[in-house]
């Protein structure tokens, strides 16, 4: 009976230490979650501050003031614009010539033609047709 009591007490001590370890780990995780939540809140506040600063810097009135101060531009006058009937005509579309394959025309179809073309000379050039000189 004594041995059974000792084993039960040992099991209780092991269970208590295991529960303490779980509690300690959960406390560490809760602290970590709290730190991450505060860091997330800080980052969101920084983003909100940057967005507010950006919207302040991006206002058209401020940009116009900077343009007036730093750029040597004159105001637009109505004489700079022309009427639509004075626009130039639309240019004609550019048509690319068909691309011809000189090697493909030399090779031709795989069937032998009735009148074979002139064979190139040793330099690889094709002699000019008769009557073009």
SVG drawing of the C-alpha trace seen along z (x, -y; Angstrom):
<svg xmlns="http://www.w3.org/2000/svg" viewBox="-15 -85 47 87">
<polyline fill="none" stroke="black" stroke-width="0.4" points="0.0,0.0 2.8,-2.3 4.3,-1.8 1.0,-2.8 0.8,-6.0 4.3,-6.9 3.5,-6.3 0.3,-8.4 2.2,-11.3 4.9,-11.2 2.2,-11.2 0.5,-14.2 3.9,-16.1 4.6,-15.4 1.0,-16.5 1.4,-19.7 4.7,-20.5 3.3,-19.8 0.3,-22.1 2.7,-24.8 4.8,-24.5 1.6,-24.9 0.5,-27.9 4.0,-29.5 4.1,-29.0 0.6,-30.4 1.6,-33.4 4.6,-34.0 2.4,-33.6 -0.2,-36.1 2.6,-38.6 3.8,-38.1 0.3,-38.6 0.0,-41.8 3.3,-43.1 2.3,-42.3 -1.1,-44.0 0.6,-47.2 3.1,-47.1 0.2,-46.7 -1.7,-49.6 1.5,-51.8 2.0,-50.9 -1.7,-51.7 -1.3,-55.0 1.8,-55.7 0.0,-54.8 -2.9,-57.1 -0.4,-59.9 1.4,-59.4 -2.0,-59.4 -3.0,-62.6 0.3,-64.2 0.1,-63.0 -3.4,-64.4 -2.2,-67.7 0.8,-67.7 -1.4,-66.6 -4.0,-69.4 -4.4,-71.2 -4.1,-74.6 -0.7,-73.8 0.5,-72.4 -0.7,-75.5 1.1,-77.7 4.3,-75.7 4.0,-75.8 3.4,-79.6 6.4,-80.1 8.9,-77.8 7.9,-77.4 8.2,-80.2 4.9,-79.6 2.3,-82.1 -1.4,-81.6 -3.3,-80.0 -5.2,-82.4 -8.1,-81.6 -6.2,-82.6 -3.9,-79.5 -6.8,-77.3 -8.0,-76.8 -11.4,-75.6 -12.0,-72.0 -12.6,-72.8 -9.0,-74.0 -7.5,-70.7 -5.3,-69.0 -6.7,-66.0 -6.0,-62.6 -2.9,-61.1 -3.3,-58.1 -2.6,-54.8 0.8,-53.4 0.6,-50.2 3.6,-48.0 4.6,-46.2 4.2,-42.5 7.4,-40.8 8.7,-38.4 11.0,-35.7 13.8,-35.6 15.1,-32.2 11.6,-30.8 11.1,-31.9 14.4,-30.3 13.4,-27.0 9.9,-27.1 7.6,-24.1 9.1,-20.7 7.9,-19.4 10.3,-20.1 8.9,-22.8 8.6,-22.1 11.0,-24.9 13.6,-25.0 15.0,-28.4 18.5,-29.3 21.0,-27.8 23.2,-30.2 26.8,-30.4 29.8,-29.6 29.4,-32.9 25.8,-32.1 24.3,-34.9 21.5,-34.2 22.2,-35.5 19.9,-38.2 17.1,-37.2 17.7,-37.6 16.8,-41.0 17.3,-43.2 20.8,-44.4"/>
</svg>
